[in-house]
Amino acid sequence: MTEKEDYQRQIVEYGRKMLNDRLVRGTSGNLSVIDREKGIIAITPTGSDYDQLSIGQVTLMTMDGERMEGNAPSSEYSMHLGIYHARKDVRAVVHTHSMYATTLAVLGKSIPAIHYMVTMLGGEQIPITPCYELYGTQELADSAVDTLGEKYHAVLLRRHGVIATGASLPEAFRRAAVVEEMAELYYRAVAIGEPELLSVEEVQAVAGKISNYGKMQS
């Protein structure tokens, strides 16, 4: 299997995982991975049926959006390209319509620091884009890029869904799953009462612990 085919295989594998883990339904959502050294992006083709998607159907394109192989790319390809151009640390993007996160997105609500895992996505909240933009447009791409900034690894797209990023496709997928977990937790907590949020000091303590996670202590 060539490197290009391996990237296409990853798209097929994680597309099915998105469907099986109920982060998407039907043909909604999309995902991509980039080989920055070669300037090649593998992305789900438009209207992907994840259960039927084959390696040869997965789109390969350049950083300029030129299709090289496979079917026509996802209608959201400009959002993926925009993130790759803006964030050199990102090597994979996952876009989902997971139920709880999208529920909050259509309510126009970000996810505050209700749990320490929120901070693992880059800050004291999971932010939401400032306004609704039509899917597949440059305006949506620009809004996602601006809201991610240099800080966040995932954001809610207002009245739309979720964008999560990572240094690899498995990492981006895990972050998309964390967004949904935190969204469900927030939804359920608010349904019962007023959740206690982490303080600024508590958020900073978690951030410091995360930065040292897995490192040897002298």
PyMOL commands that place a pseudoatom at each C-alpha (Angstrom):
pseudoatom trace, name=CA, resn=MET, resi=1, chain=A, elem=C, hetatm=0, pos=[0.000, 0.000, 0.000]
pseudoatom trace, name=CA, resn=THR, resi=2, chain=A, elem=C, hetatm=0, pos=[1.377, 3.414, -0.967]
pseudoatom trace, name=CA, resn=GLU, resi=3, chain=A, elem=C, hetatm=0, pos=[1.407, 6.417, 1.386]
pseudoatom trace, name=CA, resn=LYS, resi=4, chain=A, elem=C, hetatm=0, pos=[-1.457, 7.978, -0.547]
pseudoatom trace, name=CA, resn=GLU, resi=5, chain=A, elem=C, hetatm=0, pos=[-3.503, 4.810, -0.240]
pseudoatom trace, name=CA, resn=ASP, resi=6, chain=A, elem=C, hetatm=0, pos=[-2.782, 4.714, 3.501]
pseudoatom trace, name=CA, resn=TYR, resi=7, chain=A, elem=C, hetatm=0, pos=[-4.224, 8.220, 3.924]
pseudoatom trace, name=CA, resn=GLN, resi=8, chain=A, elem=C, hetatm=0, pos=[-7.259, 7.168, 1.907]
pseudoatom trace, name=CA, resn=ARG, resi=9, chain=A, elem=C, hetatm=0, pos=[-7.576, 4.057, 4.092]
pseudoatom trace, name=CA, resn=GLN, resi=10, chain=A, elem=C, hetatm=0, pos=[-7.577, 6.250, 7.208]
pseudoatom trace, name=CA, resn=ILE, resi=11, chain=A, elem=C, hetatm=0, pos=[-10.455, 8.298, 5.808]
pseudoatom trace, name=CA, resn=VAL, resi=12, chain=A, elem=C, hetatm=0, pos=[-12.471, 5.141, 5.154]
pseudoatom trace, name=CA, resn=GLU, resi=13, chain=A, elem=C, hetatm=0, pos=[-11.681, 3.712, 8.609]
pseudoatom trace, name=CA, resn=TYR, resi=14, chain=A, elem=C, hetatm=0, pos=[-12.491, 6.849, 10.595]
pseudoatom trace, name=CA, resn=GLY, resi=15, chain=A, elem=C, hetatm=0, pos=[-15.504, 7.676, 8.477]
pseudoatom trace, name=CA, resn=ARG, resi=16, chain=A, elem=C, hetatm=0, pos=[-17.010, 4.382, 9.569]
pseudoatom trace, name=CA, resn=LYS, resi=17, chain=A, elem=C, hetatm=0, pos=[-15.977, 5.049, 13.170]
pseudoatom trace, name=CA, resn=MET, resi=18, chain=A, elem=C, hetatm=0, pos=[-17.760, 8.424, 13.033]
pseudoatom trace, name=CA, resn=LEU, resi=19, chain=A, elem=C, hetatm=0, pos=[-20.913, 6.666, 11.863]
pseudoatom trace, name=CA, resn=ASN, resi=20, chain=A, elem=C, hetatm=0, pos=[-20.667, 3.755, 14.322]
pseudoatom trace, name=CA, resn=ASP, resi=21, chain=A, elem=C, hetatm=0, pos=[-19.982, 6.098, 17.266]
pseudoatom trace, name=CA, resn=ARG, resi=22, chain=A, elem=C, hetatm=0, pos=[-22.983, 8.226, 16.254]
pseudoatom trace, name=CA, resn=LEU, resi=23, chain=A, elem=C, hetatm=0, pos=[-20.944, 11.369, 15.708]
pseudoatom trace, name=CA, resn=VAL, resi=24, chain=A, elem=C, hetatm=0, pos=[-22.679, 11.596, 12.318]
pseudoatom trace, name=CA, resn=ARG, resi=25, chain=A, elem=C, hetatm=0, pos=[-25.771, 10.102, 10.705]
pseudoatom trace, name=CA, resn=GLY, resi=26, chain=A, elem=C, hetatm=0, pos=[-26.376, 9.303, 7.065]
pseudoatom trace, name=CA, resn=THR, resi=27, chain=A, elem=C, hetatm=0, pos=[-23.926, 11.193, 4.871]
pseudoatom trace, name=CA, resn=SER, resi=28, chain=A, elem=C, hetatm=0, pos=[-23.409, 14.198, 7.177]
pseudoatom trace, name=CA, resn=GLY, resi=29, chain=A, elem=C, hetatm=0, pos=[-19.977, 15.360, 8.352]
pseudoatom trace, name=CA, resn=ASN, resi=30, chain=A, elem=C, hetatm=0, pos=[-16.564, 14.971, 6.767]
pseudoatom trace, name=CA, resn=LEU, resi=31, chain=A, elem=C, hetatm=0, pos=[-12.932, 14.409, 7.672]
pseudoatom trace, name=CA, resn=SER, resi=32, chain=A, elem=C, hetatm=0, pos=[-9.485, 14.895, 6.195]
pseudoatom trace, name=CA, resn=VAL, resi=33, chain=A, elem=C, hetatm=0, pos=[-5.800, 14.254, 6.785]
pseudoatom trace, name=CA, resn=ILE, resi=34, chain=A, elem=C, hetatm=0, pos=[-2.817, 16.071, 5.279]
pseudoatom trace, name=CA, resn=ASP, resi=35, chain=A, elem=C, hetatm=0, pos=[0.691, 15.035, 4.281]
pseudoatom trace, name=CA, resn=ARG, resi=36, chain=A, elem=C, hetatm=0, pos=[2.382, 18.413, 4.743]
pseudoatom trace, name=CA, resn=GLU, resi=37, chain=A, elem=C, hetatm=0, pos=[5.685, 17.240, 3.318]
pseudoatom trace, name=CA, resn=LYS, resi=38, chain=A, elem=C, hetatm=0, pos=[4.057, 16.294, 0.015]
pseudoatom trace, name=CA, resn=GLY, resi=39, chain=A, elem=C, hetatm=0, pos=[1.259, 18.882, 0.118]
pseudoatom trace, name=CA, resn=ILE, resi=40, chain=A, elem=C, hetatm=0, pos=[-1.456, 16.236, -0.342]
pseudoatom trace, name=CA, resn=ILE, resi=41, chain=A, elem=C, hetatm=0, pos=[-4.825, 16.161, 1.429]
pseudoatom trace, name=CA, resn=ALA, resi=42, chain=A, elem=C, hetatm=0, pos=[-7.094, 13.113, 1.627]
pseudoatom trace, name=CA, resn=ILE, resi=43, chain=A, elem=C, hetatm=0, pos=[-10.723, 14.094, 2.295]
pseudoatom trace, name=CA, resn=THR, resi=44, chain=A, elem=C, hetatm=0, pos=[-14.115, 12.425, 2.230]
pseudoatom trace, name=CA, resn=PRO, resi=45, chain=A, elem=C, hetatm=0, pos=[-15.874, 12.803, -1.120]
pseudoatom trace, name=CA, resn=THR, resi=46, chain=A, elem=C, hetatm=0, pos=[-19.146, 14.698, -1.287]
pseudoatom trace, name=CA, resn=GLY, resi=47, chain=A, elem=C, hetatm=0, pos=[-22.236, 12.753, -0.226]
pseudoatom trace, name=CA, resn=SER, resi=48, chain=A, elem=C, hetatm=0, pos=[-20.170, 9.971, 1.332]
pseudoatom trace, name=CA, resn=ASP, resi=49, chain=A, elem=C, hetatm=0, pos=[-22.017, 6.820, 2.355]
pseudoatom trace, name=CA, resn=TYR, resi=50, chain=A, elem=C, hetatm=0, pos=[-19.542, 5.766, 5.032]
pseudoatom trace, name=CA, resn=ASP, resi=51, chain=A, elem=C, hetatm=0, pos=[-20.618, 2.141, 5.006]
pseudoatom trace, name=CA, resn=GLN, resi=52, chain=A, elem=C, hetatm=0, pos=[-20.000, 1.902, 1.251]
pseudoatom trace, name=CA, resn=LEU, resi=53, chain=A, elem=C, hetatm=0, pos=[-16.991, 4.224, 0.911]
pseudoatom trace, name=CA, resn=SER, resi=54, chain=A, elem=C, hetatm=0, pos=[-13.971, 2.646, -0.798]
pseudoatom trace, name=CA, resn=ILE, resi=55, chain=A, elem=C, hetatm=0, pos=[-10.332, 3.734, -0.803]
pseudoatom trace, name=CA, resn=GLY, resi=56, chain=A, elem=C, hetatm=0, pos=[-10.462, 4.635, -4.486]
pseudoatom trace, name=CA, resn=GLN, resi=57, chain=A, elem=C, hetatm=0, pos=[-13.397, 7.011, -3.945]
pseudoatom trace, name=CA, resn=VAL, resi=58, chain=A, elem=C, hetatm=0, pos=[-11.580, 9.101, -1.317]
pseudoatom trace, name=CA, resn=THR, resi=59, chain=A, elem=C, hetatm=0, pos=[-10.524, 12.452, -2.756]
pseudoatom trace, name=CA, resn=LEU, resi=60, chain=A, elem=C, hetatm=0, pos=[-6.864, 13.426, -2.978]
pseudoatom trace, name=CA, resn=MET, resi=61, chain=A, elem=C, hetatm=0, pos=[-6.268, 17.137, -3.489]
pseudoatom trace, name=CA, resn=THR, resi=62, chain=A, elem=C, hetatm=0, pos=[-3.545, 19.757, -3.265]
pseudoatom trace, name=CA, resn=MET, resi=63, chain=A, elem=C, hetatm=0, pos=[-3.278, 22.588, -0.745]
pseudoatom trace, name=CA, resn=ASP, resi=64, chain=A, elem=C, hetatm=0, pos=[-4.684, 24.835, -3.484]
pseudoatom trace, name=CA, resn=GLY, resi=65, chain=A, elem=C, hetatm=0, pos=[-7.846, 22.735, -3.739]
pseudoatom trace, name=CA, resn=GLU, resi=66, chain=A, elem=C, hetatm=0, pos=[-6.979, 21.006, -7.019]
pseudoatom trace, name=CA, resn=ARG, resi=67, chain=A, elem=C, hetatm=0, pos=[-8.400, 17.480, -7.206]
pseudoatom trace, name=CA, resn=MET, resi=68, chain=A, elem=C, hetatm=0, pos=[-5.779, 14.846, -8.017]
pseudoatom trace, name=CA, resn=GLU, resi=69, chain=A, elem=C, hetatm=0, pos=[-7.620, 11.538, -7.585]
pseudoatom trace, name=CA, resn=GLY, resi=70, chain=A, elem=C, hetatm=0, pos=[-10.917, 10.115, -6.364]
pseudoatom trace, name=CA, resn=ASN, resi=71, chain=A, elem=C, hetatm=0, pos=[-14.426, 11.522, -6.405]
pseudoatom trace, name=CA, resn=ALA, resi=72, chain=A, elem=C, hetatm=0, pos=[-15.418, 15.183, -6.051]
pseudoatom trace, name=CA, resn=PRO, resi=73, chain=A, elem=C, hetatm=0, pos=[-14.459, 16.436, -2.561]
pseudoatom trace, name=CA, resn=SER, resi=74, chain=A, elem=C, hetatm=0, pos=[-16.739, 17.256, 0.342]
pseudoatom trace, name=CA, resn=SER, resi=75, chain=A, elem=C, hetatm=0, pos=[-18.634, 20.525, -0.012]
pseudoatom trace, name=CA, resn=GLU, resi=76, chain=A, elem=C, hetatm=0, pos=[-16.794, 21.678, 3.123]
pseudoatom trace, name=CA, resn=TYR, resi=77, chain=A, elem=C, hetatm=0, pos=[-13.322, 21.272, 1.637]
pseudoatom trace, name=CA, resn=SER, resi=78, chain=A, elem=C, hetatm=0, pos=[-12.642, 25.018, 1.858]
pseudoatom trace, name=CA, resn=MET, resi=79, chain=A, elem=C, hetatm=0, pos=[-13.024, 24.846, 5.655]
pseudoatom trace, name=CA, resn=HIS, resi=80, chain=A, elem=C, hetatm=0, pos=[-10.446, 22.055, 5.845]
pseudoatom trace, name=CA, resn=LEU, resi=81, chain=A, elem=C, hetatm=0, pos=[-8.070, 23.934, 3.537]
pseudoatom trace, name=CA, resn=GLY, resi=82, chain=A, elem=C, hetatm=0, pos=[-8.483, 27.132, 5.548]
pseudoatom trace, name=CA, resn=ILE, resi=83, chain=A, elem=C, hetatm=0, pos=[-7.579, 25.387, 8.789]
pseudoatom trace, name=CA, resn=TYR, resi=84, chain=A, elem=C, hetatm=0, pos=[-4.522, 23.711, 7.248]
pseudoatom trace, name=CA, resn=HIS, resi=85, chain=A, elem=C, hetatm=0, pos=[-3.270, 27.021, 5.884]
pseudoatom trace, name=CA, resn=ALA, resi=86, chain=A, elem=C, hetatm=0, pos=[-3.840, 28.856, 9.186]
pseudoatom trace, name=CA, resn=ARG, resi=87, chain=A, elem=C, hetatm=0, pos=[-2.625, 26.189, 11.629]
pseudoatom trace, name=CA, resn=LYS, resi=88, chain=A, elem=C, hetatm=0, pos=[0.640, 24.487, 10.754]
pseudoatom trace, name=CA, resn=ASP, resi=89, chain=A, elem=C, hetatm=0, pos=[0.286, 22.200, 13.803]
pseudoatom trace, name=CA, resn=VAL, resi=90, chain=A, elem=C, hetatm=0, pos=[-2.876, 20.611, 12.396]
pseudoatom trace, name=CA, resn=ARG, resi=91, chain=A, elem=C, hetatm=0, pos=[-2.596, 17.452, 10.297]
pseudoatom trace, name=CA, resn=ALA, resi=92, chain=A, elem=C, hetatm=0, pos=[-6.194, 16.225, 10.495]
pseudoatom trace, name=CA, resn=VAL, resi=93, chain=A, elem=C, hetatm=0, pos=[-9.676, 17.750, 10.688]
pseudoatom trace, name=CA, resn=VAL, resi=94, chain=A, elem=C, hetatm=0, pos=[-12.925, 16.059, 11.721]
pseudoatom trace, name=CA, resn=HIS, resi=95, chain=A, elem=C, hetatm=0, pos=[-16.324, 17.704, 11.194]
pseudoatom trace, name=CA, resn=THR, resi=96, chain=A, elem=C, hetatm=0, pos=[-19.333, 16.109, 12.886]
pseudoatom trace, name=CA, resn=HIS, resi=97, chain=A, elem=C, hetatm=0, pos=[-23.021, 16.755, 13.497]
pseudoatom trace, name=CA, resn=SER, resi=98, chain=A, elem=C, hetatm=0, pos=[-23.083, 14.888, 16.820]
pseudoatom trace, name=CA, resn=MET, resi=99, chain=A, elem=C, hetatm=0, pos=[-26.431, 15.293, 18.559]
pseudoatom trace, name=CA, resn=TYR, resi=100, chain=A, elem=C, hetatm=0, pos=[-25.664, 17.020, 21.871]
pseudoatom trace, name=CA, resn=ALA, resi=101, chain=A, elem=C, hetatm=0, pos=[-22.977, 19.317, 20.497]
pseudoatom trace, name=CA, resn=THR, resi=102, chain=A, elem=C, hetatm=0, pos=[-25.186, 20.306, 17.581]
pseudoatom trace, name=CA, resn=THR, resi=103, chain=A, elem=C, hetatm=0, pos=[-28.089, 20.896, 19.966]
pseudoatom trace, name=CA, resn=LEU, resi=104, chain=A, elem=C, hetatm=0, pos=[-25.965, 23.446, 21.820]
pseudoatom trace, name=CA, resn=ALA, resi=105, chain=A, elem=C, hetatm=0, pos=[-24.777, 24.892, 18.503]
pseudoatom trace, name=CA, resn=VAL, resi=106, chain=A, elem=C, hetatm=0, pos=[-28.355, 25.556, 17.349]
pseudoatom trace, name=CA, resn=LEU, resi=107, chain=A, elem=C, hetatm=0, pos=[-29.025, 27.196, 20.722]
pseudoatom trace, name=CA, resn=GLY, resi=108, chain=A, elem=C, hetatm=0, pos=[-26.009, 29.426, 20.189]
pseudoatom trace, name=CA, resn=LYS, resi=109, chain=A, elem=C, hetatm=0, pos=[-24.272, 28.163, 23.335]
pseudoatom trace, name=CA, resn=SER, resi=110, chain=A, elem=C, hetatm=0, pos=[-20.567, 27.527, 23.879]
pseudoatom trace, name=CA, resn=ILE, resi=111, chain=A, elem=C, hetatm=0, pos=[-19.513, 24.863, 26.413]
pseudoatom trace, name=CA, resn=PRO, resi=112, chain=A, elem=C, hetatm=0, pos=[-17.998, 26.344, 29.578]
pseudoatom trace, name=CA, resn=ALA, resi=113, chain=A, elem=C, hetatm=0, pos=[-15.446, 24.735, 31.902]
pseudoatom trace, name=CA, resn=ILE, resi=114, chain=A, elem=C, hetatm=0, pos=[-17.865, 22.251, 33.451]
pseudoatom trace, name=CA, resn=HIS, resi=115, chain=A, elem=C, hetatm=0, pos=[-15.207, 19.507, 33.601]
pseudoatom trace, name=CA, resn=TYR, resi=116, chain=A, elem=C, hetatm=0, pos=[-11.435, 19.383, 33.386]
pseudoatom trace, name=CA, resn=MET, resi=117, chain=A, elem=C, hetatm=0, pos=[-11.632, 17.627, 30.009]
pseudoatom trace, name=CA, resn=VAL, resi=118, chain=A, elem=C, hetatm=0, pos=[-12.929, 20.854, 28.433]
pseudoatom trace, name=CA, resn=THR, resi=119, chain=A, elem=C, hetatm=0, pos=[-9.466, 22.345, 28.998]
pseudoatom trace, name=CA, resn=MET, resi=120, chain=A, elem=C, hetatm=0, pos=[-7.883, 19.536, 26.962]
pseudoatom trace, name=CA, resn=LEU, resi=121, chain=A, elem=C, hetatm=0, pos=[-9.382, 21.169, 23.882]
pseudoatom trace, name=CA, resn=GLY, resi=122, chain=A, elem=C, hetatm=0, pos=[-7.287, 24.283, 24.314]
pseudoatom trace, name=CA, resn=GLY, resi=123, chain=A, elem=C, hetatm=0, pos=[-8.808, 26.599, 26.868]
pseudoatom trace, name=CA, resn=GLU, resi=124, chain=A, elem=C, hetatm=0, pos=[-11.446, 27.502, 29.443]
pseudoatom trace, name=CA, resn=GLN, resi=125, chain=A, elem=C, hetatm=0, pos=[-14.342, 26.705, 27.100]
pseudoatom trace, name=CA, resn=ILE, resi=126, chain=A, elem=C, hetatm=0, pos=[-15.303, 25.088, 23.824]
pseudoatom trace, name=CA, resn=PRO, resi=127, chain=A, elem=C, hetatm=0, pos=[-16.178, 28.258, 21.910]
pseudoatom trace, name=CA, resn=ILE, resi=128, chain=A, elem=C, hetatm=0, pos=[-18.830, 28.784, 19.269]
pseudoatom trace, name=CA, resn=THR, resi=129, chain=A, elem=C, hetatm=0, pos=[-18.532, 30.749, 16.037]
pseudoatom trace, name=CA, resn=PRO, resi=130, chain=A, elem=C, hetatm=0, pos=[-20.047, 34.248, 16.313]
pseudoatom trace, name=CA, resn=CYS, resi=131, chain=A, elem=C, hetatm=0, pos=[-22.701, 33.885, 13.628]
pseudoatom trace, name=CA, resn=TYR, resi=132, chain=A, elem=C, hetatm=0, pos=[-24.335, 31.346, 11.339]
pseudoatom trace, name=CA, resn=GLU, resi=133, chain=A, elem=C, hetatm=0, pos=[-22.807, 30.868, 7.893]
pseudoatom trace, name=CA, resn=LEU, resi=134, chain=A, elem=C, hetatm=0, pos=[-24.097, 28.774, 5.001]
pseudoatom trace, name=CA, resn=TYR, resi=135, chain=A, elem=C, hetatm=0, pos=[-22.422, 25.383, 4.695]
pseudoatom trace, name=CA, resn=GLY, resi=136, chain=A, elem=C, hetatm=0, pos=[-19.753, 24.978, 2.042]
pseudoatom trace, name=CA, resn=THR, resi=137, chain=A, elem=C, hetatm=0, pos=[-18.973, 28.698, 1.864]
pseudoatom trace, name=CA, resn=GLN, resi=138, chain=A, elem=C, hetatm=0, pos=[-15.780, 30.646, 2.344]
pseudoatom trace, name=CA, resn=GLU, resi=139, chain=A, elem=C, hetatm=0, pos=[-17.574, 32.620, 5.047]
pseudoatom trace, name=CA, resn=LEU, resi=140, chain=A, elem=C, hetatm=0, pos=[-18.048, 29.450, 7.093]
pseudoatom trace, name=CA, resn=ALA, resi=141, chain=A, elem=C, hetatm=0, pos=[-14.415, 28.484, 6.526]
pseudoatom trace, name=CA, resn=ASP, resi=142, chain=A, elem=C, hetatm=0, pos=[-13.208, 31.910, 7.670]
pseudoatom trace, name=CA, resn=SER, resi=143, chain=A, elem=C, hetatm=0, pos=[-15.455, 31.837, 10.745]
pseudoatom trace, name=CA, resn=ALA, resi=144, chain=A, elem=C, hetatm=0, pos=[-14.161, 28.408, 11.799]
pseudoatom trace, name=CA, resn=VAL, resi=145, chain=A, elem=C, hetatm=0, pos=[-10.538, 29.467, 11.306]
pseudoatom trace, name=CA, resn=ASP, resi=146, chain=A, elem=C, hetatm=0, pos=[-11.008, 32.716, 13.242]
pseudoatom trace, name=CA, resn=THR, resi=147, chain=A, elem=C, hetatm=0, pos=[-12.743, 30.990, 16.172]
pseudoatom trace, name=CA, resn=LEU, resi=148, chain=A, elem=C, hetatm=0, pos=[-10.115, 28.247, 16.408]
pseudoatom trace, name=CA, resn=GLY, resi=149, chain=A, elem=C, hetatm=0, pos=[-7.375, 30.890, 16.370]
pseudoatom trace, name=CA, resn=GLU, resi=150, chain=A, elem=C, hetatm=0, pos=[-4.008, 29.594, 17.552]
pseudoatom trace, name=CA, resn=LYS, resi=151, chain=A, elem=C, hetatm=0, pos=[-5.440, 28.288, 20.826]
pseudoatom trace, name=CA, resn=TYR, resi=152, chain=A, elem=C, hetatm=0, pos=[-8.350, 25.936, 20.417]
pseudoatom trace, name=CA, resn=HIS, resi=153, chain=A, elem=C, hetatm=0, pos=[-8.428, 22.367, 19.086]
pseudoatom trace, name=CA, resn=ALA, resi=154, chain=A, elem=C, hetatm=0, pos=[-12.200, 22.246, 18.606]
pseudoatom trace, name=CA, resn=VAL, resi=155, chain=A, elem=C, hetatm=0, pos=[-15.119, 24.667, 18.240]
pseudoatom trace, name=CA, resn=LEU, resi=156, chain=A, elem=C, hetatm=0, pos=[-18.853, 24.575, 17.714]
pseudoatom trace, name=CA, resn=LEU, resi=157, chain=A, elem=C, hetatm=0, pos=[-20.151, 25.882, 14.401]
pseudoatom trace, name=CA, resn=ARG, resi=158, chain=A, elem=C, hetatm=0, pos=[-23.229, 27.958, 15.164]
pseudoatom trace, name=CA, resn=ARG, resi=159, chain=A, elem=C, hetatm=0, pos=[-26.460, 26.201, 14.125]
pseudoatom trace, name=CA, resn=HIS, resi=160, chain=A, elem=C, hetatm=0, pos=[-24.374, 23.569, 12.329]
pseudoatom trace, name=CA, resn=GLY, resi=161, chain=A, elem=C, hetatm=0, pos=[-22.045, 21.177, 14.180]
pseudoatom trace, name=CA, resn=VAL, resi=162, chain=A, elem=C, hetatm=0, pos=[-18.468, 20.626, 15.340]
pseudoatom trace, name=CA, resn=ILE, resi=163, chain=A, elem=C, hetatm=0, pos=[-14.951, 21.060, 13.992]
pseudoatom trace, name=CA, resn=ALA, resi=164, chain=A, elem=C, hetatm=0, pos=[-12.093, 19.248, 15.755]
pseudoatom trace, name=CA, resn=THR, resi=165, chain=A, elem=C, hetatm=0, pos=[-8.412, 19.222, 14.818]
pseudoatom trace, name=CA, resn=GLY, resi=166, chain=A, elem=C, hetatm=0, pos=[-5.353, 17.189, 15.678]
pseudoatom trace, name=CA, resn=ALA, resi=167, chain=A, elem=C, hetatm=0, pos=[-1.802, 16.231, 14.839]
pseudoatom trace, name=CA, resn=SER, resi=168, chain=A, elem=C, hetatm=0, pos=[-3.232, 12.972, 13.490]
pseudoatom trace, name=CA, resn=LEU, resi=169, chain=A, elem=C, hetatm=0, pos=[-6.621, 11.634, 12.465]
pseudoatom trace, name=CA, resn=PRO, resi=170, chain=A, elem=C, hetatm=0, pos=[-6.963, 9.508, 15.623]
pseudoatom trace, name=CA, resn=GLU, resi=171, chain=A, elem=C, hetatm=0, pos=[-6.287, 12.607, 17.755]
pseudoatom trace, name=CA, resn=ALA, resi=172, chain=A, elem=C, hetatm=0, pos=[-8.778, 14.777, 15.849]
pseudoatom trace, name=CA, resn=PHE, resi=173, chain=A, elem=C, hetatm=0, pos=[-11.373, 11.996, 16.139]
pseudoatom trace, name=CA, resn=ARG, resi=174, chain=A, elem=C, hetatm=0, pos=[-10.805, 11.674, 19.909]
pseudoatom trace, name=CA, resn=ARG, resi=175, chain=A, elem=C, hetatm=0, pos=[-11.253, 15.418, 20.303]
pseudoatom trace, name=CA, resn=ALA, resi=176, chain=A, elem=C, hetatm=0, pos=[-14.512, 15.356, 18.348]
pseudoatom trace, name=CA, resn=ALA, resi=177, chain=A, elem=C, hetatm=0, pos=[-15.690, 12.604, 20.700]
pseudoatom trace, name=CA, resn=VAL, resi=178, chain=A, elem=C, hetatm=0, pos=[-14.673, 14.667, 23.750]
pseudoatom trace, name=CA, resn=VAL, resi=179, chain=A, elem=C, hetatm=0, pos=[-16.685, 17.623, 22.427]
pseudoatom trace, name=CA, resn=GLU, resi=180, chain=A, elem=C, hetatm=0, pos=[-19.770, 15.411, 22.237]
pseudoatom trace, name=CA, resn=GLU, resi=181, chain=A, elem=C, hetatm=0, pos=[-19.131, 13.980, 25.713]
pseudoatom trace, name=CA, resn=MET, resi=182, chain=A, elem=C, hetatm=0, pos=[-18.778, 17.470, 27.214]
pseudoatom trace, name=CA, resn=ALA, resi=183, chain=A, elem=C, hetatm=0, pos=[-21.846, 18.678, 25.327]
pseudoatom trace, name=CA, resn=GLU, resi=184, chain=A, elem=C, hetatm=0, pos=[-23.958, 15.829, 26.691]
pseudoatom trace, name=CA, resn=LEU, resi=185, chain=A, elem=C, hetatm=0, pos=[-22.640, 16.423, 30.206]
pseudoatom trace, name=CA, resn=TYR, resi=186, chain=A, elem=C, hetatm=0, pos=[-23.459, 20.139, 29.990]
pseudoatom trace, name=CA, resn=TYR, resi=187, chain=A, elem=C, hetatm=0, pos=[-26.926, 19.452, 28.544]
pseudoatom trace, name=CA, resn=ARG, resi=188, chain=A, elem=C, hetatm=0, pos=[-27.765, 16.965, 31.287]
pseudoatom trace, name=CA, resn=ALA, resi=189, chain=A, elem=C, hetatm=0, pos=[-26.356, 19.145, 34.080]
pseudoatom trace, name=CA, resn=VAL, resi=190, chain=A, elem=C, hetatm=0, pos=[-28.317, 22.201, 32.964]
pseudoatom trace, name=CA, resn=ALA, resi=191, chain=A, elem=C, hetatm=0, pos=[-31.468, 20.089, 32.745]
pseudoatom trace, name=CA, resn=ILE, resi=192, chain=A, elem=C, hetatm=0, pos=[-31.174, 19.407, 36.496]
pseudoatom trace, name=CA, resn=GLY, resi=193, chain=A, elem=C, hetatm=0, pos=[-29.723, 22.647, 37.806]
pseudoatom trace, name=CA, resn=GLU, resi=194, chain=A, elem=C, hetatm=0, pos=[-26.880, 25.130, 37.557]
pseudoatom trace, name=CA, resn=PRO, resi=195, chain=A, elem=C, hetatm=0, pos=[-23.516, 23.340, 37.096]
pseudoatom trace, name=CA, resn=GLU, resi=196, chain=A, elem=C, hetatm=0, pos=[-20.478, 24.464, 39.068]
pseudoatom trace, name=CA, resn=LEU, resi=197, chain=A, elem=C, hetatm=0, pos=[-17.750, 25.644, 36.700]
pseudoatom trace, name=CA, resn=LEU, resi=198, chain=A, elem=C, hetatm=0, pos=[-14.009, 25.364, 37.144]
pseudoatom trace, name=CA, resn=SER, resi=199, chain=A, elem=C, hetatm=0, pos=[-12.435, 28.605, 38.342]
pseudoatom trace, name=CA, resn=VAL, resi=200, chain=A, elem=C, hetatm=0, pos=[-9.660, 30.371, 36.421]
pseudoatom trace, name=CA, resn=GLU, resi=201, chain=A, elem=C, hetatm=0, pos=[-7.160, 28.968, 38.917]
pseudoatom trace, name=CA, resn=GLU, resi=202, chain=A, elem=C, hetatm=0, pos=[-8.531, 25.440, 38.504]
pseudoatom trace, name=CA, resn=VAL, resi=203, chain=A, elem=C, hetatm=0, pos=[-8.374, 25.716, 34.706]
pseudoatom trace, name=CA, resn=GLN, resi=204, chain=A, elem=C, hetatm=0, pos=[-4.766, 26.880, 34.922]
pseudoatom trace, name=CA, resn=ALA, resi=205, chain=A, elem=C, hetatm=0, pos=[-3.903, 23.993, 37.253]
pseudoatom trace, name=CA, resn=VAL, resi=206, chain=A, elem=C, hetatm=0, pos=[-5.341, 21.498, 34.767]
pseudoatom trace, name=CA, resn=ALA, resi=207, chain=A, elem=C, hetatm=0, pos=[-3.428, 23.144, 31.909]
pseudoatom trace, name=CA, resn=GLY, resi=208, chain=A, elem=C, hetatm=0, pos=[-0.182, 22.839, 33.854]
pseudoatom trace, name=CA, resn=LYS, resi=209, chain=A, elem=C, hetatm=0, pos=[-0.848, 19.188, 34.623]
pseudoatom trace, name=CA, resn=ILE, resi=210, chain=A, elem=C, hetatm=0, pos=[-1.654, 18.434, 30.990]
pseudoatom trace, name=CA, resn=SER, resi=211, chain=A, elem=C, hetatm=0, pos=[1.582, 20.081, 29.815]
pseudoatom trace, name=CA, resn=ASN, resi=212, chain=A, elem=C, hetatm=0, pos=[3.566, 17.705, 32.056]
pseudoatom trace, name=CA, resn=TYR, resi=213, chain=A, elem=C, hetatm=0, pos=[1.476, 14.621, 31.346]
pseudoatom trace, name=CA, resn=GLY, resi=214, chain=A, elem=C, hetatm=0, pos=[3.634, 11.617, 30.540]
pseudoatom trace, name=CA, resn=LYS, resi=215, chain=A, elem=C, hetatm=0, pos=[6.925, 13.381, 31.269]
pseudoatom trace, name=CA, resn=MET, resi=216, chain=A, elem=C, hetatm=0, pos=[9.529, 11.912, 33.610]
pseudoatom trace, name=CA, resn=GLN, resi=217, chain=A, elem=C, hetatm=0, pos=[9.749, 13.646, 36.957]
pseudoatom trace, name=CA, resn=SER, resi=218, chain=A, elem=C, hetatm=0, pos=[13.269, 14.386, 38.235]
for i in range(1, 218): cmd.bond("trace and resi %d" % i, "trace and resi %d" % (i + 1))
show_as sticks, trace
zoom trace
